[in-house]
């Protein structure tokens, strides 16, 4: 994907410059830079980028980020939004996902092990996909909320289901979990069978399974 325009927000000028350099080296057009929450909104509204990248590690951004996230996700729906944080901030994650996961991303710094992973995430969000660290999903929808039906899944099944909730395909799940695609297919089949999702098409079955996971209960039939 070429011609992707981004706005970069980070409280630290040094961190901001590093992100800008990485993105420009990868072929992205950096349309604007921001150093605080109000500046993020000004730059996003002015430039209407494909993706806004917001680092939460600095208080200049993090303290007001929930408001920024809600405005971007509700008023500027065409703009993808990637949050980067040192730890999971549940309020930020909830605001990011309350209008759906399309074009949304939340990555933890320590889990981004290379530049290529970061660049891949930006491209995925620009294409209206979603990139959610599994720790984010687990924090928002933890095991203590699981319905007894969800609880019948094996630990590995739940790991696969968490990856499905993060928007990953079977191939992507296999790569992330270092398993074969055939093994992932078996886990997905067991998830469908355990949850009683047998009549819908493949795409709808995945949606129903993810909804069951996020709600912590048995799926509604469609």
Protein Blocks (a to p, Z undefined) as FASTA:
>chain_A
ZZiacddddfblklmmmmmmmmmmnopacfbdcfbfklmmmmmmmnopabdcddfkbmkl
mmmmmmmmmmmmmmmmmbccddddfbdcfklmmmmmmnojehpacddfklmmbfklmmmm
mmmmmnopacddfklmmmmmcfklpcfklmmpcfklmmmmmmmmnopafklmmmmnopaf
klmmmmmmmmmmmnopakbcfklmmmmmmmmmmnopacddZZ
